[in-house]
Each structure stands twice: as structure tokens, then as C-alpha cells.
Amino acid sequence: MIDNPVLRIAGLHKSFGDFNALDSIDLDVSDGEFLAIVGPSGSGKTTLIRLLVGMDEPTEGTIWLRNKRIDNVPANRRPTCMVFQSLALFPHMTVGQNIEFPLKIRGVDAVNRRARALELMSLLQLPDYYYDKRIAACSGGEKQRVALARALAFDPEILFFDEPLSALDYRLRKTLEKELRELHRRTGKTFIYITHSLEEAMGMSDRIAIMKQGNFVQIDSADTIYAHPVSRFVAGFMGEVNLFSVNNRDHSPCIEELNVSPRVINQLELDDSRPATLVVRPENIRLPGNSGEGYEFKVDGQIQSEFNLGSRVQYEVKTECAEPLIVEVFRENRLSNAIGSSVTLGWNLEHCHLITGE
Ligand SMILES: Nc1ncnc2c1ncn2[C@@H]1O[C@H](COP(=O)(O)OP(=O)(O)OP(=O)(O)O)[C@@H](O)[C@H]1O
């Protein structure tokens, strides 16, 4: 629970026939927060946003905007605004007319409309002369900026984004990600942003809410979720990861392969009755030469493939564990003639995270 949240969702449930698309979820969003909602296809992200903006009605539960219940308020009277993936700009109108549209329907006069449109264009780095440019003559990135300027012209309490960058090429997406982050900082508005892309979520948001089958499985900062995922699903969803099944009663062949001392096993505080998974990120595994001296976990293996990731190099290392281990090193630590060579991998307990349960 957050004190004085701008948005509170309580027991929100949405069924389609027998199917629960949202399963009684709760969420508090702070004023001015940038929250990303990520999850696999079909996890309920769009269903949630549709309920929040009033495009659909919940089966059960309530939505509060600054202590005012809004789930019974029609979409056009909710002080929220959505930037659609498809933008929904008016193609026959100019940039200026599109941005001014929300002001026009609120009865703002022409002089003030134009002044505000130019101010928003400047905020979105659109030159003044674009005011008279037709939407059809704008590039994909420019249309995104116009859509954002128009959304801000509504002066909404919260801006919702439903995968606004997914259709753009990589370079433009990266540029707009930075601009959105900057726009968020400058406007101080609350942003709620749906994305499939974890990279986008990690780069832009203050917190990430991870959805699975109509539920939130973890809501926290990107750093915390990355370092301390609550489940194997979250660990795998948050980037490349090495997972080792362990428990005290029944050491898997894999944990034995790891040459862990009884002292370290004790420190793991495994619970006999519950399955447990050790999580190690590829960048936390070292290639310490042949002995693995000084590391609490050590495993011998053979490099079977190498991938160039730009500033880093990733190796897949075959060991006695079922899955090849993934190891990442900075480019300057790249091994020569790596493929086929025998290596000992090492890491310490402080770089592991233990998940108990499934
Ligand atoms: N109108 C509807 N009638 C029946 N089922 C629906 C309806 N709308 C959504 N669903 C189902 O609810 C589940 C959640 O859908 P939703 O669109 O919210 O997922 P999503 O996480 O946004 O997926 P994606 O990332 O693919 O857009 C899906 O299984 C979907 O088939």
C-alpha cells in the first residue's frame, strides 16, 4: 500500500465467460511515477488498461483516482488519457489541429490553443513550422511526438501507453525511449506504460509490474526484480539467467557438480520440504582459469558457442548440468579460440539468489 496513491486498484476482476482475464488484482501507483506493466502475450495487460481508461467495465472491483471512485465514470469523463499504439491521429488534419483538438472540444479560444500547441511542440522537439504540416507528411517518429503532444494537451492526471513504440525501428525506438523518460521528468505526470519489451521497461520506468495469467507476480524496481526475482518465471522473464534446481534433501546432480562446500550449502538455508532454485546471472559468472580457486561455486565445462553482443561476449558452456550455462564477459576479457576449450567457471554466494517454491 502506498500513502495517497494517484491511482488505486482494489480487487479488480474481469471475466470473459468462464475465463478470468484479470484475477482480483490490487495495485497502488504513486503520483508522478513511471510504472511499466510487462508480461507475456495474453497475460491481461490490455484488459487492465481498457478498464482503467473506461473502454470496458470490470466484472468486480474498484478503481480510485485520488480518492474518487472512477470505475463507474464513462471514458470521456475520466481525467486519464491513452496513447494508442495505432496513434489514432486525424490524418487529414495538420499537426497543429491534431494537438489543439482536446483544447477545441473544451472551448479554448484559437489564440490560446495555438500558443499551447506551440509550447507542446517545443516540449516534444517539433519545430514551429510543423504546425501547418499535414499528418500524412510526417514520419513515424514525428507522428509519435504529435500523439504525445496531443495526449498532453488533454492535461491528463495519468497517461497510459499501450506499446506505443513497438512498430518503430530499433534506432527510433531507442531515441523515443529516452525522450519519453525525459518528457516524464519534465512534465511530472504519472505514466503507466504497457510493453512486451523488458529492455524498454527497465530503461524507462521507476517500477515494473510483471503480469502472468491475469495476476501481478512481482511489482518492484527493475534492479530489485533483476537481482531478487520471486519465481522462476520472473527470473526467466527478466533476461538471460542460469537456474539450478536445489534442495537439501535431494541434491540434484547439478548442485553436486557445482562443488559447493558444506558451509555454503548451510548458508543457503534450504528447506527440505520445498523445491528451491538458485539463480545466477550470466554476467556474475567468472572464467577464473583452470582451478576456479577462491570461488564458492565452481564447475568445469567446455565452451560450445560464442555470441558477440557488442560491448559484451556471451558463451554457452556445456557442463554436467542439464542446460548449458550462459556466461557473459566484457569484450576486453574475450577468450581467444574460445570454442571447444575447457574452462572452469566460478562465482560466489553473494551473486546468487535463491527462489523457494515453484
Ligand atoms: N473480449 C474478449 N473476449 C474474450 N476473451 C478476451 C477478450 N479480450 C481479451 N480476452 C482474453 O483475455 C486474455 C488477456 O488478453 P489481453 O489482451 O489483456 O492480453 P495482453 O497481455 O494485452 O496480450 P498481448 O501482449 O498479446 O496484447 C487473453 O487470453 C485474451 O484472449
The ligand as an SDF file (V2000), in Angstrom:
LIG
                    3D

 31 33  0  0  0  0  0  0  0  0999 V2000
  -13.3270   -9.5080  -25.4940 N   0  0  0  0  0  0  0  0  0  0  0  0
  -12.7440  -10.6410  -25.1290 C   0  0  0  0  0  0  0  0  0  0  0  0
  -13.4150  -11.8000  -25.1400 N   0  0  0  0  0  0  0  0  0  0  0  0
  -12.8420  -12.9590  -24.7360 C   0  0  0  0  0  0  0  0  0  0  0  0
  -11.5580  -13.0580  -24.3160 N   0  0  0  0  0  0  0  0  0  0  0  0
  -10.8340  -11.9360  -24.2890 C   0  0  0  0  0  0  0  0  0  0  0  0
  -11.3660  -10.6720  -24.6970 C   0  0  0  0  0  0  0  0  0  0  0  0
  -10.4080   -9.7340  -24.5500 N   0  0  0  0  0  0  0  0  0  0  0  0
   -9.3080  -10.3720  -24.0780 C   0  0  0  0  0  0  0  0  0  0  0  0
   -9.5770  -11.6950  -23.9260 N   0  0  0  0  0  0  0  0  0  0  0  0
   -8.6350  -12.7040  -23.4220 C   0  0  0  0  0  0  0  0  0  0  0  0
   -8.0870  -12.2480  -22.2110 O   0  0  0  0  0  0  0  0  0  0  0  0
   -6.7020  -12.5930  -22.1210 C   0  0  0  0  0  0  0  0  0  0  0  0
   -5.8780  -11.3460  -21.8730 C   0  0  0  0  0  0  0  0  0  0  0  0
   -5.8880  -10.5560  -23.0530 O   0  0  0  0  0  0  0  0  0  0  0  0
   -5.0920   -9.1880  -23.1560 P   0  0  0  0  0  0  0  0  0  0  0  0
   -5.3670   -8.6120  -24.4950 O   0  0  0  0  0  0  0  0  0  0  0  0
   -5.4190   -8.3620  -21.9680 O   0  0  0  0  0  0  0  0  0  0  0  0
   -3.6060   -9.7160  -23.0380 O   0  0  0  0  0  0  0  0  0  0  0  0
   -2.2520   -8.9010  -23.2530 P   0  0  0  0  0  0  0  0  0  0  0  0
   -1.3910   -9.2190  -22.0760 O   0  0  0  0  0  0  0  0  0  0  0  0
   -2.5360   -7.4620  -23.5090 O   0  0  0  0  0  0  0  0  0  0  0  0
   -1.6770   -9.6090  -24.5580 O   0  0  0  0  0  0  0  0  0  0  0  0
   -0.8080   -9.0000  -25.7690 P   0  0  0  0  0  0  0  0  0  0  0  0
    0.5180   -8.7190  -25.1560 O   0  0  0  0  0  0  0  0  0  0  0  0
   -0.7840  -10.1300  -26.7410 O   0  0  0  0  0  0  0  0  0  0  0  0
   -1.5150   -7.7840  -26.2620 O   0  0  0  0  0  0  0  0  0  0  0  0
   -6.3510  -13.3020  -23.4240 C   0  0  0  0  0  0  0  0  0  0  0  0
   -6.3700  -14.6960  -23.2170 O   0  0  0  0  0  0  0  0  0  0  0  0
   -7.4450  -12.8810  -24.3690 C   0  0  0  0  0  0  0  0  0  0  0  0
   -7.7190  -13.8790  -25.3280 O   0  0  0  0  0  0  0  0  0  0  0  0
  1  2  1  0
  2  3  1  0
  2  7  2  0
  3  4  2  0
  4  5  1  0
  5  6  2  0
  6  7  1  0
  6 10  1  0
  7  8  1  0
  8  9  2  0
  9 10  1  0
 10 11  1  0
 11 12  1  0
 11 30  1  0
 12 13  1  0
 13 14  1  0
 13 28  1  0
 14 15  1  0
 15 16  1  0
 16 17  2  0
 16 18  1  0
 16 19  1  0
 19 20  1  0
 20 21  2  0
 20 22  1  0
 20 23  1  0
 23 24  1  0
 24 25  2  0
 24 26  1  0
 24 27  1  0
 28 29  1  0
 28 30  1  0
 30 31  1  0
M  END
$$$$
